[in-house]
Amino acid sequence: MAFVRAAKAGAVAPGSIAEFEVGGKTVALANVGGKFFAINSVCLHEGGPLGEGALNGNLVICPWHAWEYDVTNGKIVGSPDGTEGLACYPVEVRGEDVYVDVG
């Protein structure tokens, strides 16, 4: 798949995260210090909406049961072997728009 416009860059302020539908997938788009990261927005625990969670630095906290994920790599914080996590997607900022490749 190719890059698809996800949102206006201004729609996700620095230090925040929001949920968008991109190419048929629910994506959590985070703005960490002006840099955008995109991960699958569905928590591995019980499907909580990560895009509705709180962003603390580069960690998103699931609003349902407080599982934490690093938005820069999708990994679960505290995963025993460090490999469990969510899909991460490439992001490009083009002018005022943020594009994500969920392919």
N, CA, C and O atoms as a Tinker XYZ file with bonds, in Angstrom:
   412  protein
     1  N      0.848000   -1.179000    0.000000    73     2
     2  CA     0.000000    0.000000    0.000000    64     1     3
     3  C      0.889000    1.236000    0.000000    63     2     4     5
     4  O      2.082000    1.133000    0.285000    81     3
     5  N      0.352000    2.361000   -0.303000    73     3     6
     6  CA     1.087000    3.620000   -0.366000    64     5     7
     7  C      0.698000    4.515000    0.804000    63     6     8     9
     8  O     -0.197000    4.197000    1.587000    81     7
     9  N      1.386000    5.627000    0.897000    73     7    10
    10  CA     1.049000    6.597000    1.938000    64     9    11
    11  C     -0.336000    7.174000    1.668000    63    10    12    13
    12  O     -0.688000    7.486000    0.530000    81    11
    13  N     -1.113000    7.309000    2.742000    73    11    14
    14  CA    -2.470000    7.843000    2.684000    64    13    15
    15  C     -2.551000    9.001000    3.674000    63    14    16    17
    16  O     -2.013000    8.917000    4.778000    81    15
    17  N     -3.220000   10.076000    3.281000    73    15    18
    18  CA    -3.376000   11.212000    4.187000    64    17    19
    19  C     -4.180000   10.773000    5.412000    63    18    20    21
    20  O     -5.287000   10.248000    5.287000    81    19
    21  N     -3.609000   10.994000    6.589000    73    19    22
    22  CA    -4.269000   10.607000    7.836000    64    21    23
    23  C     -4.946000   11.792000    8.507000    63    22    24    25
    24  O     -6.061000   11.676000    9.014000    81    23
    25  N     -4.256000   12.947000    8.507000    73    23    26
    26  CA    -4.783000   14.099000    9.242000    64    25    27
    27  C     -3.991000   15.346000    8.881000    63    26    28    29
    28  O     -2.928000   15.276000    8.265000    81    27
    29  N     -4.535000   16.482000    9.277000    73    27    30
    30  CA    -3.784000   17.727000    9.255000    64    29    31
    31  C     -2.797000   17.669000   10.419000    63    30    32    33
    32  O     -3.142000   17.186000   11.498000    81    31
    33  N     -1.598000   18.147000   10.214000    73    31    34
    34  CA    -0.598000   18.124000   11.278000    64    33    35
    35  C     -1.099000   18.855000   12.522000    63    34    36    37
    36  O     -0.804000   18.438000   13.642000    81    35
    37  N     -1.840000   19.921000   12.343000    73    35    38
    38  CA    -2.369000   20.691000   13.465000    64    37    39
    39  C     -3.435000   19.971000   14.274000    63    38    40    41
    40  O     -3.785000   20.412000   15.368000    81    39
    41  N     -3.956000   18.864000   13.749000    73    39    42
    42  CA    -5.002000   18.111000   14.459000    64    41    43
    43  C     -4.449000   17.312000   15.637000    63    42    44    45
    44  O     -5.199000   16.885000   16.514000    81    43
    45  N     -3.117000   17.111000   15.647000    73    43    46
    46  CA    -2.486000   16.361000   16.739000    64    45    47
    47  C     -1.371000   17.244000   17.300000    63    46    48    49
    48  O     -0.257000   17.272000   16.777000    81    47
    49  N     -1.693000   17.956000   18.362000    73    47    50
    50  CA    -0.755000   18.894000   18.976000    64    49    51
    51  C      0.431000   18.155000   19.594000    63    50    52    53
    52  O      0.301000   16.988000   19.963000    81    51
    53  N      1.571000   18.806000   19.713000    73    51    54
    54  CA     2.700000   18.173000   20.395000    64    53    55
    55  C      2.283000   17.679000   21.786000    63    54    56    57
    56  O      1.607000   18.384000   22.537000    81    55
    57  N      2.699000   16.465000   22.103000    73    55    58
    58  CA     2.367000   15.875000   23.398000    64    57    59
    59  C      1.000000   15.224000   23.444000    63    58    60    61
    60  O      0.489000   14.919000   24.521000    81    59
    61  N      0.397000   15.006000   22.267000    73    59    62
    62  CA    -0.926000   14.384000   22.254000    64    61    63
    63  C     -0.976000   13.234000   21.252000    63    62    64    65
    64  O     -0.063000   13.033000   20.452000    81    63
    65  N     -2.069000   12.495000   21.326000    73    63    66
    66  CA    -2.293000   11.344000   20.458000    64    65    67
    67  C     -3.761000   11.357000   20.060000    63    66    68    69
    68  O     -4.615000   11.797000   20.830000    81    67
    69  N     -4.051000   10.878000   18.866000    73    67    70
    70  CA    -5.438000   10.829000   18.386000    64    69    71
    71  C     -5.597000    9.622000   17.474000    63    70    72    73
    72  O     -4.627000    9.071000   16.954000    81    71
    73  N     -6.840000    9.233000   17.299000    73    71    74
    74  CA    -7.163000    8.041000   16.515000    64    73    75
    75  C     -7.738000    8.431000   15.162000    63    74    76    77
    76  O     -8.576000    9.328000   15.063000    81    75
    77  N     -7.276000    7.741000   14.118000    73    75    78
    78  CA    -7.741000    7.993000   12.756000    64    77    79
    79  C     -7.909000    6.676000   12.015000    63    78    80    81
    80  O     -7.225000    5.695000   12.309000    81    79
    81  N     -8.827000    6.662000   11.049000    73    79    82
    82  CA    -8.963000    5.522000   10.143000    64    81    83
    83  C     -8.079000    5.809000    8.940000    63    82    84    85
    84  O     -8.226000    6.839000    8.282000    81    83
    85  N     -7.161000    4.892000    8.659000    73    83    86
    86  CA    -6.233000    5.063000    7.548000    64    85    87
    87  C     -6.168000    3.751000    6.772000    63    86    88    89
    88  O     -5.735000    2.731000    7.307000    81    87
    89  N     -6.589000    3.779000    5.540000    73    87    90
    90  CA    -6.519000    2.582000    4.710000    64    89    91
    91  C     -7.224000    1.383000    5.313000    63    90    92    93
    92  O     -6.767000    0.250000    5.159000    81    91
    93  N     -8.336000    1.622000    6.000000    73    91    94
    94  CA    -9.111000    0.538000    6.598000    64    93    95
    95  C     -8.611000    0.064000    7.949000    63    94    96    97
    96  O     -9.142000   -0.902000    8.498000    81    95
    97  N     -7.597000    0.724000    8.498000    73    95    98
    98  CA    -7.064000    0.350000    9.812000    64    97    99
    99  C     -7.219000    1.513000   10.781000    63    98   100   101
   100  O     -7.174000    2.676000   10.380000    81    99
   101  N     -7.400000    1.194000   12.048000    73    99   102
   102  CA    -7.473000    2.214000   13.084000    64   101   103
   103  C     -6.059000    2.469000   13.581000    63   102   104   105
   104  O     -5.386000    1.572000   14.089000    81   103
   105  N     -5.627000    3.715000   13.423000    73   103   106
   106  CA    -4.250000    4.100000   13.718000    64   105   107
   107  C     -4.241000    5.156000   14.809000    63   106   108   109
   108  O     -5.049000    6.085000   14.801000    81   107
   109  N     -3.310000    4.999000   15.753000    73   107   110
   110  CA    -3.064000    6.029000   16.755000    64   109   111
   111  C     -1.892000    6.859000   16.250000    63   110   112   113
   112  O     -0.794000    6.341000   16.047000    81   111
   113  N     -2.135000    8.150000   16.050000    73   111   114
   114  CA    -1.122000    9.062000   15.545000    64   113   115
   115  C     -0.676000    9.949000   16.703000    63   114   116   117
   116  O     -1.469000   10.709000   17.260000    81   115
   117  N      0.615000    9.840000   17.059000    73   115   118
   118  CA     1.162000   10.580000   18.189000    64   117   119
   119  C      2.118000   11.658000   17.710000    63   118   120   121
   120  O      2.842000   11.479000   16.731000    81   119
   121  N      2.108000   12.785000   18.421000    73   119   122
   122  CA     3.030000   13.877000   18.143000    64   121   123
   123  C      3.951000   13.997000   19.359000    63   122   124   125
   124  O      3.552000   14.502000   20.409000    81   123
   125  N      5.178000   13.529000   19.199000    73   123   126
   126  CA     6.162000   13.572000   20.283000    64   125   127
   127  C      7.177000   14.655000   19.942000    63   126   128   129
   128  O      8.070000   14.447000   19.120000    81   127
   129  N      7.030000   15.803000   20.576000    73   127   130
   130  CA     7.966000   16.906000   20.342000    64   129   131
   131  C      8.023000   17.374000   18.908000    63   130   132   133
   132  O      9.077000   17.807000   18.442000    81   131
   133  N      6.917000   17.297000   18.200000    73   131   134
   134  CA     6.868000   17.740000   16.813000    64   133   135
   135  C      7.153000   16.647000   15.796000    63   134   136   137
   136  O      7.060000   16.884000   14.591000    81   135
   137  N      7.497000   15.458000   16.262000    73   135   138
   138  CA     7.720000   14.321000   15.359000    64   137   139
   139  C      6.533000   13.374000   15.484000    63   138   140   141
   140  O      6.087000   13.069000   16.591000    81   139
   141  N      6.024000   12.911000   14.349000    73   139   142
   142  CA     4.843000   12.057000   14.336000    64   141   143
   143  C      5.208000   10.577000   14.264000    63   142   144   145
   144  O      6.144000   10.177000   13.572000    81   143
   145  N      4.429000    9.770000   15.009000    73   143   146
   146  CA     4.571000    8.320000   15.015000    64   145   147
   147  C      3.184000    7.714000   14.882000    63   146   148   149
   148  O      2.211000    8.254000   15.409000    81   147
   149  N      3.092000    6.586000   14.172000    73   147   150
   150  CA     1.804000    5.912000   13.988000    64   149   151
   151  C      1.939000    4.451000   14.378000    63   150   152   153
   152  O      2.850000    3.752000   13.936000    81   151
   153  N      1.001000    4.001000   15.226000    73   151   154
   154  CA     0.933000    2.591000   15.620000    64   153   155
   155  C     -0.504000    2.115000   15.498000    63   154   156   157
   156  O     -1.436000    2.917000   15.433000    81   155
   157  N     -0.671000    0.801000   15.468000    73   155   158
   158  CA    -2.014000    0.228000   15.515000    64   157   159
   159  C     -2.674000    0.731000   16.791000    63   158   160   161
   160  O     -2.051000    0.720000   17.852000    81   159
   161  N     -3.911000    1.168000   16.705000    73   159   162
   162  CA    -4.571000    1.789000   17.853000    64   161   163
   163  C     -5.310000    0.812000   18.750000    63   162   164   165
   164  O     -5.955000    1.231000   19.711000    81   163
   165  N     -5.232000   -0.484000   18.458000    73   163   166
   166  CA    -6.002000   -1.466000   19.227000    64   165   167
   167  C     -5.076000   -2.158000   20.227000    63   166   168   169
   168  O     -4.163000   -2.887000   19.839000    81   167
   169  N     -5.322000   -1.924000   21.513000    73   167   170
   170  CA    -4.511000   -2.509000   22.584000    64   169   171
   171  C     -4.575000   -4.033000   22.521000    63   170   172   173
   172  O     -5.636000   -4.612000   22.288000    81   171
   173  N     -3.427000   -4.670000   22.731000    73   171   174
   174  CA    -3.361000   -6.132000   22.685000    64   173   175
   175  C     -4.068000   -6.795000   23.868000    63   174   176   177
   176  O     -4.401000   -7.978000   23.798000    81   175
   177  N     -4.298000   -6.066000   24.936000    73   175   178
   178  CA    -4.913000   -6.654000   26.121000    64   177   179
   179  C     -6.375000   -6.985000   25.883000    63   178   180   181
   180  O     -6.749000   -8.158000   25.863000    81   179
   181  N     -7.205000   -5.968000   25.702000    73   179   182
   182  CA    -8.634000   -6.217000   25.470000    64   181   183
   183  C     -9.211000   -5.278000   24.417000    63   182   184   185
   184  O    -10.409000   -4.995000   24.417000    81   183
   185  N     -8.354000   -4.798000   23.524000    73   183   186
   186  CA    -8.842000   -4.006000   22.402000    64   185   187
   187  C     -9.133000   -2.555000   22.696000    63   186   188   189
   188  O     -9.859000   -1.905000   21.943000    81   187
   189  N     -8.582000   -2.032000   23.776000    73   187   190
   190  CA    -8.813000   -0.629000   24.119000    64   189   191
   191  C     -8.308000    0.312000   23.034000    63   190   192   193
   192  O     -7.389000   -0.031000   22.290000    81   191
   193  N     -8.909000    1.508000   22.942000    73   191   194
   194  CA    -8.556000    2.481000   21.905000    64   193   195
   195  C     -7.355000    3.343000   22.306000    63   194   196   197
   196  O     -7.517000    4.347000   23.001000    81   195
   197  N     -6.169000    2.960000   21.876000    73   195   198
   198  CA    -4.965000    3.680000   22.284000    64   197   199
   199  C     -4.971000    5.139000   21.847000    63   198   200   201
   200  O     -4.389000    5.990000   22.520000    81   199
   201  N     -5.614000    5.434000   20.738000    73   199   202
   202  CA    -5.698000    6.815000   20.278000    64   201   203
   203  C     -6.496000    7.705000   21.200000    63   202   204   205
   204  O     -6.478000    8.926000   21.050000    81   203
   205  N     -7.200000    7.112000   22.158000    73   203   206
   206  CA    -7.940000    7.878000   23.162000    64   205   207
   207  C     -7.202000    7.893000   24.498000    63   206   208   209
   208  O     -7.699000    8.435000   25.486000    81   207
   209  N     -6.010000    7.293000   24.520000    73   207   210
   210  CA    -5.236000    7.231000   25.752000    64   209   211
   211  C     -4.450000    8.507000   26.000000    63   210   212   213
   212  O     -4.507000    9.460000   25.224000    81   211
   213  N     -3.713000    8.497000   27.106000    73   211   214
   214  CA    -2.859000    9.631000   27.461000    64   213   215
   215  C     -1.460000    9.379000   26.925000    63   214   216   217
   216  O     -0.962000    8.253000   26.961000    81   215
   217  N     -0.833000   10.435000   26.427000    73   215   218
   218  CA     0.538000   10.339000   25.943000    64   217   219
   219  C      1.445000   10.994000   26.974000    63   218   220   221
   220  O      1.265000   12.159000   27.327000    81   219
   221  N      2.418000   10.232000   27.449000    73   219   222
   222  CA     3.383000   10.721000   28.427000    64   221   223
   223  C      4.771000   10.544000   27.820000    63   222   224   225
   224  O      5.343000    9.455000   27.872000    81   223
   225  N      5.311000   11.617000   27.245000    73   223   226
   226  CA     6.560000   11.494000   26.497000    64   225   227
   227  C      6.315000   10.663000   25.256000    63   226   228   229
   228  O      5.510000   11.045000   24.407000    81   227
   229  N      7.000000    9.522000   25.134000    73   227   230
   230  CA     6.773000    8.643000   23.990000    64   229   231
   231  C      5.954000    7.412000   24.362000    63   230   232   233
   232  O      5.894000    6.451000   23.596000    81   231
   233  N      5.316000    7.438000   25.545000    73   231   234
   234  CA     4.496000    6.312000   25.984000    64   233   235
   235  C      3.018000    6.666000   25.938000    63   234   236   237
   236  O      2.598000    7.708000   26.441000    81   235
   237  N      2.232000    5.779000   25.325000    73   235   238
   238  CA     0.780000    5.931000   25.353000    64   237   239
   239  C      0.245000    4.940000   26.378000    63   238   240   241
   240  O      0.688000    3.794000   26.452000    81   239
   241  N     -0.717000    5.410000   27.165000    73   239   242
   242  CA    -1.322000    4.592000   28.211000    64   241   243
   243  C     -2.749000    4.273000   27.792000    63   242   244   245
   244  O     -3.559000    5.175000   27.578000    81   243
   245  N     -3.051000    2.978000   27.676000    73   243   246
   246  CA    -4.394000    2.566000   27.260000    64   245   247
   247  C     -5.423000    3.066000   28.270000    63   246   248   249
   248  O     -5.246000    2.888000   29.475000    81   247
   249  N     -6.492000    3.689000   27.787000    73   247   250
   250  CA    -7.498000    4.230000   28.706000    64   249   251
   251  C     -8.322000    3.159000   29.417000    63   250   252   253
   252  O     -9.000000    3.466000   30.398000    81   251
   253  N     -8.282000    1.931000   28.955000    73   251   254
   254  CA    -9.088000    0.889000   29.592000    64   253   255
   255  C     -8.396000    0.227000   30.779000    63   254   256   257
   256  O     -8.992000    0.120000   31.851000    81   255
   257  N     -7.155000   -0.218000   30.614000    73   255   258
   258  CA    -6.495000   -0.971000   31.686000    64   257   259
   259  C     -5.041000   -0.570000   31.900000    63   258   260   261
   260  O     -4.278000   -1.308000   32.523000    81   259
   261  N     -4.655000    0.592000   31.387000    73   259   262
   262  CA    -3.347000    1.209000   31.641000    64   261   263
   263  C     -2.140000    0.444000   31.098000    63   262   264   265
   264  O     -1.030000    0.618000   31.601000    81   263
   265  N     -2.335000   -0.396000   30.086000    73   263   266
   266  CA    -1.169000   -0.989000   29.423000    64   265   267
   267  C     -0.431000    0.144000   28.727000    63   266   268   269
   268  O     -1.058000    1.064000   28.203000    81   267
   269  N      0.888000    0.084000   28.718000    73   267   270
   270  CA     1.698000    1.146000   28.130000    64   269   271
   271  C      2.465000    0.637000   26.915000    63   270   272   273
   272  O      2.982000   -0.480000   26.900000    81   271
   273  N      2.521000    1.491000   25.902000    73   271   274
   274  CA     3.242000    1.178000   24.660000    64   273   275
   275  C      4.138000    2.347000   24.294000    63   274   276   277
   276  O      3.779000    3.507000   24.500000    81   275
   277  N      5.298000    2.038000   23.754000    73   275   278
   278  CA     6.202000    3.051000   23.226000    64   277   279
   279  C      5.753000    3.353000   21.793000    63   278   280   281
   280  O      5.792000    2.471000   20.936000    81   279
   281  N      5.331000    4.585000   21.531000    73   279   282
   282  CA     4.817000    4.919000   20.197000    64   281   283
   283  C      5.908000    4.953000   19.145000    63   282   284   285
   284  O      5.605000    4.943000   17.952000    81   283
   285  N      7.174000    4.993000   19.554000    73   283   286
   286  CA     8.256000    5.037000   18.575000    64   285   287
   287  C      8.557000    3.674000   17.979000    63   286   288   289
   288  O      9.153000    3.582000   16.906000    81   287
   289  N      8.146000    2.605000   18.671000    73   287   290
   290  CA     8.421000    1.252000   18.158000    64   289   291
   291  C      7.272000    0.269000   18.370000    63   290   292   293
   292  O      7.359000   -0.874000   17.923000    81   291
   293  N      6.195000    0.687000   19.042000    73   291   294
   294  CA     5.025000   -0.163000   19.256000    64   293   295
   295  C      5.165000   -1.182000   20.367000    63   294   296   297
   296  O      4.224000   -1.931000   20.630000    81   295
   297  N      6.305000   -1.233000   21.024000    73   295   298
   298  CA     6.561000   -2.281000   22.022000    64   297   299
   299  C      5.804000   -2.019000   23.326000    63   298   300   301
   300  O      5.627000   -0.874000   23.741000    81   299
   301  N      5.363000   -3.109000   23.960000    73   299   302
   302  CA     4.723000   -3.030000   25.272000    64   301   303
   303  C      5.802000   -2.728000   26.301000    63   302   304   305
   304  O      6.846000   -3.380000   26.316000    81   303
   305  N      5.558000   -1.751000   27.155000    73   303   306
   306  CA     6.489000   -1.445000   28.228000    64   305   307
   307  C      6.441000   -2.586000   29.229000    63   306   308   309
   308  O      5.372000   -2.967000   29.706000    81   307
   309  N      7.609000   -3.125000   29.541000    73   307   310
   310  CA     7.678000   -4.217000   30.505000    64   309   311
   311  C      7.477000   -5.593000   29.908000    63   310   312   313
   312  O      7.349000   -6.568000   30.648000    81   311
   313  N      7.446000   -5.699000   28.585000    73   311   314
   314  CA     7.322000   -7.007000   27.942000    64   313   315
   315  C      8.515000   -7.863000   28.372000    63   314   316   317
   316  O      9.658000   -7.414000   28.291000    81   315
   317  N      8.258000   -9.094000   28.829000    73   315   318
   318  CA     9.350000   -9.923000   29.350000    64   317   319
   319  C     10.522000  -10.099000   28.384000    63   318   320   321
   320  O     11.677000  -10.049000   28.807000    81   319
   321  N     10.249000  -10.301000   27.112000    73   319   322
   322  CA    11.357000  -10.508000   26.176000    64   321   323
   323  C     11.595000   -9.300000   25.269000    63   322   324   325
   324  O     12.473000   -9.330000   24.406000    81   323
   325  N     10.806000   -8.231000   25.468000    73   323   326
   326  CA    11.005000   -7.010000   24.704000    64   325   327
   327  C     10.545000   -7.055000   23.262000    63   326   328   329
   328  O     10.826000   -6.134000   22.496000    81   327
   329  N      9.838000   -8.115000   22.876000    73   327   330
   330  CA     9.428000   -8.228000   21.476000    64   329   331
   331  C      7.937000   -8.029000   21.260000    63   330   332   333
   332  O      7.512000   -7.753000   20.139000    81   331
   333  N      7.137000   -8.165000   22.308000    73   331   334
   334  CA     5.693000   -8.015000   22.136000    64   333   335
   335  C      5.333000   -6.571000   21.843000    63   334   336   337
   336  O      5.852000   -5.646000   22.467000    81   335
   337  N      4.440000   -6.393000   20.887000    73   335   338
   338  CA     4.025000   -5.040000   20.584000    64   337   339
   339  C      3.061000   -4.963000   19.422000    63   338   340   341
   340  O      2.559000   -5.968000   18.919000    81   339
   341  N      2.828000   -3.742000   19.021000    73   339   342
   342  CA     1.877000   -3.427000   17.957000    64   341   343
   343  C      2.604000   -3.056000   16.679000    63   342   344   345
   344  O      3.788000   -2.720000   16.690000    81   343
   345  N      1.876000   -3.123000   15.584000    73   343   346
   346  CA     2.427000   -2.690000   14.302000    64   345   347
   347  C      2.708000   -1.185000   14.350000    63   346   348   349
   348  O      1.914000   -0.406000   14.876000    81   347
   349  N      3.841000   -0.803000   13.797000    73   347   350
   350  CA     4.206000    0.603000   13.606000    64   349   351
   351  C      4.146000    0.878000   12.114000    63   350   352   353
   352  O      4.429000    0.007000   11.292000    81   351
   353  N      3.776000    2.095000   11.785000    73   351   354
   354  CA     3.629000    2.447000   10.384000    64   353   355
   355  C      4.507000    3.646000   10.031000    63   354   356   357
   356  O      4.659000    4.563000   10.838000    81   355
   357  N      5.086000    3.644000    8.828000    73   355   358
   358  CA     5.872000    4.798000    8.385000    64   357   359
   359  C      4.997000    6.047000    8.279000    63   358   360   361
   360  O      3.830000    5.973000    7.893000    81   359
   361  N      5.580000    7.189000    8.627000    73   359   362
   362  CA     4.874000    8.468000    8.623000    64   361   363
   363  C      5.684000    9.477000    7.817000    63   362   364   365
   364  O      6.912000    9.514000    7.894000    81   363
   365  N      4.974000   10.294000    7.043000    73   363   366
   366  CA     5.586000   11.419000    6.336000    64   365   367
   367  C      4.724000   12.656000    6.556000    63   366   368   369
   368  O      3.495000   12.593000    6.514000    81   367
   369  N      5.392000   13.779000    6.792000    73   367   370
   370  CA     4.692000   15.056000    6.863000    64   369   371
   371  C      4.956000   15.768000    5.550000    63   370   372   373
   372  O      6.103000   15.977000    5.155000    81   371
   373  N      3.874000   16.135000    4.883000    73   371   374
   374  CA     3.955000   16.840000    3.599000    64   373   375
   375  C      3.180000   18.142000    3.737000    63   374   376   377
   376  O      1.950000   18.154000    3.710000    81   375
   377  N      3.908000   19.225000    3.882000    73   375   378
   378  CA     3.242000   20.509000    4.106000    64   377   379
   379  C      2.499000   20.486000    5.419000    63   378   380   381
   380  O      3.100000   20.302000    6.477000    81   379
   381  N      1.181000   20.672000    5.356000    73   379   382
   382  CA     0.342000   20.704000    6.545000    64   381   383
   383  C     -0.316000   19.345000    6.841000    63   382   384   385
   384  O     -1.090000   19.224000    7.790000    81   383
   385  N     -0.008000   18.340000    6.036000    73   383   386
   386  CA    -0.677000   17.040000    6.169000    64   385   387
   387  C      0.268000   15.957000    6.651000    63   386   388   389
   388  O      1.467000   15.981000    6.372000    81   387
   389  N     -0.304000   14.997000    7.388000    73   387   390
   390  CA     0.446000   13.825000    7.852000    64   389   391
   391  C     -0.069000   12.622000    7.076000    63   390   392   393
   392  O     -1.273000   12.372000    7.013000    81   391
   393  N      0.863000   11.884000    6.487000    73   391   394
   394  CA     0.542000   10.694000    5.707000    64   393   395
   395  C      1.105000    9.464000    6.418000    63   394   396   397
   396  O      2.184000    9.505000    7.009000    81   395
   397  N      0.345000    8.369000    6.345000    73   395   398
   398  CA     0.744000    7.109000    6.977000    64   397   399
   399  C      0.632000    5.995000    5.950000    63   398   400   401
   400  O     -0.303000    5.965000    5.149000    81   399
   401  N      1.601000    5.072000    5.981000    73   399   402
   402  CA     1.582000    3.892000    5.111000    64   401   403
   403  C      1.267000    2.682000    5.970000    63   402   404   405
   404  O      2.136000    2.190000    6.691000    81   403
   405  N      0.023000    2.192000    5.901000    73   403   406
   406  CA    -0.398000    1.041000    6.715000    64   405   407
   407  C     -0.200000   -0.280000    5.978000    63   406   408   409
   408  O     -0.566000   -1.342000    6.481000    81   407
   409  N      0.386000   -0.206000    4.776000    73   407   410
   410  CA     0.564000   -1.378000    3.938000    64   409   411
   411  C      1.465000   -2.383000    4.541000    63   410   412
   412  O      1.710000   -3.431000    3.943000    81   411
